[in-house]
Amino acid sequence: MNPVTVGFINGTTPIIADATSLGGVQAVLLSTNYQPVDPPGWPSRPPPGVSVAWSPRLFLAGAVFLCLECEAAALVAAGAGALQ
């Protein structure tokens, strides 16, 4: 396992993804507020060509969040969302 903190739910609870395999892009319907972070060496967020400040950013419960499969799996395992 290659644990990487990729964000926080409700401001304090860390979401730790297994970055052994990043996977492709996956949509997650969030059931709680989520603030992703930019771990060192993590693929850029958002995709290249978008000129907006990324971090810190807060996604509210009910939002659909696009992320890598390993981050999506960690969010679902924490009860913070459901795959779309």
Residue pairs with C-beta under 8 A, 6 or more apart in sequence:
1 18
1 20
2 18
2 19
2 20
3 16
3 17
3 18
3 19
4 16
4 17
4 18
4 19
4 39
4 42
5 14
5 15
5 16
5 37
5 39
6 15
6 16
6 17
6 36
6 37
6 39
6 42
6 67
6 71
6 74
7 14
7 15
7 34
7 35
7 36
7 37
7 71
8 14
8 15
8 34
8 35
8 37
9 15
9 32
9 33
9 34
9 35
9 75
9 78
9 80
10 32
10 33
11 33
11 35
13 78
15 34
15 71
15 74
15 75
15 78
15 80
16 74
17 68
17 70
17 71
17 73
17 74
18 70
18 73
18 74
19 39
19 42
19 70
20 70
21 69
21 70
22 43
22 68
22 69
22 70
23 68
23 69
23 70
23 72
24 68
24 69
25 66
25 67
25 68
25 69
26 66
26 67
26 68
26 69
26 71
26 72
26 83
26 84
27 64
27 65
27 66
27 72
27 83
27 84
28 64
28 65
28 66
28 67
28 72
28 75
28 76
28 81
28 82
28 83
28 84
29 62
29 63
29 64
29 81
29 82
29 83
29 84
30 59
30 60
30 61
30 62
30 63
30 64
30 65
30 75
30 80
30 81
31 61
31 62
31 79
31 80
31 81
31 82
32 61
32 79
32 80
32 81
33 58
33 59
33 60
33 61
34 58
34 59
34 65
34 75
34 80
34 81
35 56
35 57
35 58
35 59
36 45
36 55
36 57
36 59
36 65
36 67
36 71
37 55
37 56
38 45
38 54
38 55
43 68
45 54
45 55
46 52
46 54
59 65
64 84
65 75
65 81
67 75
72 81
72 83
75 81
76 82
76 83
